Amino acid sequence: MKSTLIPIFGLLLLFLMSFISIRPPQSTKTSLEGPWKLKSIHIYEDNHIIDTIVSSEEYKQIKIYSEGKVMWTRYVPKDSAEWFGYGSFKVIGETLEETLEYGSSSMMKIIDTMRVFKFKLEISNDHYSQISVDANGQYSQAENYERIKE
């Protein structure tokens, strides 16, 4: 009886190990990885939303986060200026920090004076907001994104 139990336990152990190894890893963290589309912008006064600008076909903005890099582009057909930027990003707690390396000529004028952009980050699986906060802790505006799915 002892000799038949060893192969059974061996097969059972092998089965459990293969089941565990093919199961996708469970992530407890929500990630910015992937493409996002701007859905709206909130304008704040005294940390309360006073206006919402909803994105449309006339105003599109896409961001892509991948392996510590960020790329974004904005399309506004009524504006002759081009808007895009590229750089790195990191999330520290509830803070999103983007450091831009280069961008369109319009964006380079901004990058020349300020390369690092810090935002308060609120994120769920399919939505995130990057909120601009001034030196006094007051919200000024938030860009609200939705994950682009296949």
C-alpha positions as CSV (number, residue, x, y, z in Angstrom):
1,M,0.0,0.0,0.0
2,K,2.9,2.4,0.8
3,S,4.3,2.0,-2.7
4,T,1.1,2.9,-4.5
5,L,0.6,6.1,-2.4
6,I,3.9,7.6,-3.4
7,P,3.0,7.8,-7.2
8,I,-0.5,9.1,-6.4
9,F,0.9,11.9,-4.2
10,G,3.6,12.6,-6.8
11,L,1.0,12.9,-9.5
12,L,-1.2,15.1,-7.3
13,L,1.7,17.3,-6.5
14,L,2.7,17.6,-10.2
15,F,-1.0,18.5,-11.1
16,L,-1.2,21.2,-8.4
17,M,2.1,22.7,-9.5
18,S,1.1,22.8,-13.1
19,F,-2.2,24.4,-12.2
20,I,-0.6,27.1,-10.2
21,S,2.0,27.9,-12.9
22,I,-0.6,28.3,-15.7
23,R,-2.9,30.5,-13.6
24,P,-2.4,34.2,-14.5
25,P,-0.8,36.3,-11.7
26,Q,-3.3,38.1,-9.6
27,S,-2.5,41.8,-9.3
28,T,-3.7,43.8,-6.3
29,K,-2.4,47.0,-7.8
30,T,-4.2,49.0,-10.5
31,S,-1.7,50.0,-13.2
32,L,-1.5,52.9,-15.7
33,E,0.1,50.5,-18.2
34,G,-1.6,50.8,-21.6
35,P,-3.5,53.4,-23.7
36,W,-6.0,56.0,-22.2
37,K,-8.4,58.5,-23.8
38,L,-9.3,61.8,-22.2
39,K,-13.0,61.9,-21.4
40,S,-13.3,65.2,-19.6
41,I,-11.6,68.0,-17.8
42,H,-12.8,69.3,-14.4
43,I,-12.1,72.9,-13.4
44,Y,-11.9,73.6,-9.7
45,E,-12.4,76.5,-7.3
46,D,-11.9,76.0,-3.6
47,N,-11.4,72.3,-4.3
48,H,-14.9,72.0,-5.8
49,I,-15.7,71.3,-9.4
50,I,-17.2,74.4,-11.0
51,D,-17.1,73.3,-14.6
52,T,-16.6,70.2,-16.7
53,I,-15.4,70.2,-20.3
54,V,-16.3,67.0,-22.1
55,S,-14.0,65.6,-24.8
56,S,-15.5,65.4,-28.3
57,E,-14.4,64.7,-31.9
58,E,-13.1,68.3,-31.9
59,Y,-10.8,67.7,-29.0
60,K,-9.0,64.4,-28.6
61,Q,-6.2,63.5,-26.2
62,I,-4.5,60.0,-25.9
63,K,-1.9,58.9,-23.4
64,I,0.1,55.7,-23.5
65,Y,2.0,54.4,-20.5
66,S,4.4,51.5,-21.0
67,E,7.3,50.3,-18.9
68,G,8.1,53.6,-17.2
69,K,7.6,55.7,-20.4
70,V,4.7,58.0,-21.3
71,M,3.6,59.4,-24.7
72,W,0.7,61.7,-25.3
73,T,-0.9,63.5,-28.2
74,R,-3.6,66.0,-28.5
75,Y,-5.7,66.7,-31.6
76,V,-7.6,70.0,-31.8
77,P,-8.5,70.7,-35.5
78,K,-9.3,74.4,-34.9
79,D,-5.8,74.9,-33.4
80,S,-2.9,75.1,-35.8
81,A,-0.4,74.2,-33.1
82,E,0.7,70.5,-32.7
83,W,0.6,69.0,-29.2
84,F,2.5,65.9,-28.2
85,G,5.1,64.9,-25.6
86,Y,7.3,62.0,-24.6
87,G,9.1,61.1,-21.4
88,S,9.2,58.9,-18.4
89,F,6.7,58.5,-15.5
90,K,6.5,57.0,-12.1
91,V,3.8,56.6,-9.5
92,I,4.7,57.2,-5.9
93,G,1.8,56.6,-3.6
94,E,-1.0,58.9,-4.8
95,T,1.3,61.0,-7.0
96,L,1.9,60.7,-10.7
97,E,5.1,62.2,-11.8
98,E,5.8,62.7,-15.5
99,T,9.2,64.0,-16.7
100,L,9.1,65.0,-20.4
101,E,12.1,64.7,-22.6
102,Y,10.8,66.2,-25.8
103,G,7.6,67.2,-27.6
104,S,6.1,69.3,-30.3
105,S,7.4,72.9,-30.7
106,S,4.4,74.1,-28.7
107,M,5.2,71.7,-25.9
108,M,9.0,72.4,-26.0
109,K,8.3,76.0,-25.0
110,I,6.7,74.6,-21.8
111,I,9.3,71.8,-21.4
112,D,12.1,74.5,-21.6
113,T,10.8,76.0,-18.4
114,M,9.3,73.0,-16.6
115,R,10.1,69.3,-17.3
116,V,8.6,67.6,-14.3
117,F,4.8,67.5,-13.9
118,K,3.3,66.2,-10.7
119,F,-0.3,65.3,-10.2
120,K,-2.5,63.8,-7.6
121,L,-3.5,60.4,-9.0
122,E,-6.9,58.8,-8.5
123,I,-7.1,55.4,-10.3
124,S,-9.4,52.4,-10.8
125,N,-9.2,49.6,-13.3
126,D,-10.7,51.5,-16.2
127,H,-10.5,55.2,-15.2
128,Y,-8.0,57.6,-13.8
129,S,-7.7,61.3,-13.0
130,Q,-4.6,63.4,-12.8
131,I,-5.3,66.4,-10.7
132,S,-3.2,69.6,-10.7
133,V,-2.6,70.8,-7.2
134,D,-1.1,74.2,-6.4
135,A,1.5,75.0,-3.6
136,N,-1.4,75.6,-1.1
137,G,-3.0,72.2,-1.8
138,Q,-5.8,73.6,-3.9
139,Y,-7.0,71.7,-6.9
140,S,-7.0,73.7,-10.2
141,Q,-8.0,71.2,-12.8
142,A,-8.2,67.4,-13.4
143,E,-7.9,65.5,-16.6
144,N,-10.1,62.4,-16.5
145,Y,-9.2,59.4,-18.6
146,E,-10.8,56.1,-19.6
147,R,-8.8,53.0,-20.5
148,I,-8.9,52.2,-24.2
149,K,-9.9,48.6,-24.7
150,E,-9.6,46.4,-27.7
